[in-house]
Amino acid sequence: MLEIKNLHATVDGKAILKGIDLSIQAGEVHAIMGPNGSGKSTLSYILTGREGYELTEGEILFKGKDLREMEPEERAGEGLFLAFQYPVEIPGVPNTTFLKEALNAIRRYRGEDELDAMQFVKMVREKTKLLGINDEMLKRAVNVGFSGGEKKRNEALQMAVLEPAMAILDETDSGLDIDALKTVANSVNLLRKPENAMLVITHYQRLLEYIVPDRVHVLADGRIQRSGGKELALELEEKGYAEFAGAA
Amino acid sequence: MTDAFTDHFGALRDHFPGQDLPWLAELRDRGLQRFAESGLPTPRLESWKYTSLRPIEKVDFAATGVPRACVSIDQAPSLLPDHTDCHRLVFVDGHLRRDLSQLGDLPAGAKLLPLSEQLAADPDWLQTHLDRLDDSQLPPMLALNTAMMMNGFVLHLTRGTVLPHPVEVVHLGGAGDAPLAYHPRNLVVLEEGSQATLIEHFSHMGEQAYLSNSMTEASVGAGAILRHYKLQADALNAFHLATVEAEIGRDATYDSFVMTTGARLSRNETSVRLNGEGATCHLNGAYLVRGEQHCDNTTVVDHLVPNTTCREVFKGVIDDKARAVFQGKLKVHRDAQHTNGHQLSKVLLLSDRAEIDAKPELEIYADDVVCSHGATAGDLDHDALFYLRARGIPEAEARAMLIEAFLGESIDQIAAEGLCPALMTSIGHWLADSRREV
């Protein structure tokens, strides 16, 4: 599903990613762990096409398509979703309007019929019920005045509504209480189907208790230093990243 | 240019309504004299520092004398979804079109009529309201309006009269075969405890240049409420100069919103005198300008007595080489303790060449007051833009969503049912036009 080959990237002219190779197949969940400043968030922004993050070498294929030439909205249309580490507040835009616009934009991109207001409300209600999210959250402006936990729940709701082929979770567990963590994990596990894939970026192993990965990679100094099965996460939890400190 | 207007005056002299009234003829003469002395305002005047009327001088305006019959139109647009109940006056090229107007059922105690009719019916009453400005202090455009005032309307509510339906005044310009200049004069008198909603809609039927130099005097008596909302969507080569002078009494409220999308050059100049305890004014506005448009919102609020309140928020979206001006003066007089005055100008600059000149001014002579002002200008929030795009919303739509949200917050505050959707629609059209040009 996702093929990253020899990926180099810079931010403000500074080299952050220095040759990443990563291959994620449909049905798999991969975790990327690493110390602060190792390039984890840069990787998520490079994948989703954020301005200011420049790919200088290598290539990224998503479902066989070259992502380099695509706008962020086209990548979303192709089925890529980033759960933000810091979800953005958007005053004046109701959450439900945002969700409906996003879903219908993606449906338009795929040549599918848009959902009308009734169909949309019905669908969203099902998702909020499934995730145990209060419908009241839909009426509020996007993330405005939301607690940290509410913001992450809202990311989970968007993910459930948009049903991406591949979700990237960027430090989704940071600053979360256990209930919000479970909501997020539920949403992720709903998407865990043979045709979908997932990339979980995290500093700690805690989230991986709820979202069990197939593969774990250690990112340090812009490169993947080591890869292994889920037991690698536990090992890192025990030993920390000291082993890779030299590299970073 | 001054000569041109003086010529207009000579040509129209015999057509002016009420010319047989000595006080009015004298008033006009004094206005003209004052204007002849001052000429059009120039940037040398402090209050016109950021707005130059030079482009007006380059147009050869004709005076609008008698209405021409050739303008054919069946009905005028309305900003209200259901305007069957509202009271409508429609002006085309500055002239009242009775066939398009609809006074409706006005309650007892309410009067709505064109200035000329009021002059015929009750000139003495009108004199007490019109003939009280201090000539020597008259600003140039007001002096010109005083000399040339021809059309306009009078809205008068006696004590306790509440208008259940809004008054909608529609001005359509640009239909003529030559550039026209006109100077509407409006008078709104709300006596104690009365209430009205006044909606003004400026639009156009053609693309001919025109100059509208209007003056609206409003007197809001004790406990009365005047809601005054305006959409200025004039033709893009029109000039729109509008002065509002409002006097707000004890516990009375003046709630104003001015939205600008049209005109090559526009200026809304609003002066409010809060002269009764408990008086409140809201002076809000929104504007969207692009190309080479110039939009000026200038306000002066005088807090004259204790316990008065003013809230002022102007939000603008400026694209291309357009330019906006916000001047907000808040003057707290010596006796006006416990004044509550807040003023804010917020602007989105969508291009490198867009410009805003924001000049807040606080003059405070009382010591126990709460006053604030602020001005911000910036680009659309890049983080928000990326967030929307990362969810699949194309860039143009994402930008439009953020702009609508930015202005929508102000428009939601308008207390006239049915008007908000029309204003949001006009924003939607503006954004759609922007996208088409890209």
Interface residues (C-beta under 8 A of the other chain):
Chain A: T48 G49 R50 E51 E71 P72 E73 R75 A76 G77 F81 L82 F84 P87 V88 E89 I90 P91 G92 V93 F98 E101 A102 L103 A105 I106 Y109 A141 Q158 L162
Chain B: D381 H382 D383 A384 F386 Y387 L388 R389 A390 R391 G392 I393 P394 E395 E397 A398 M401 L402 E404 A405 F406 G408 E409
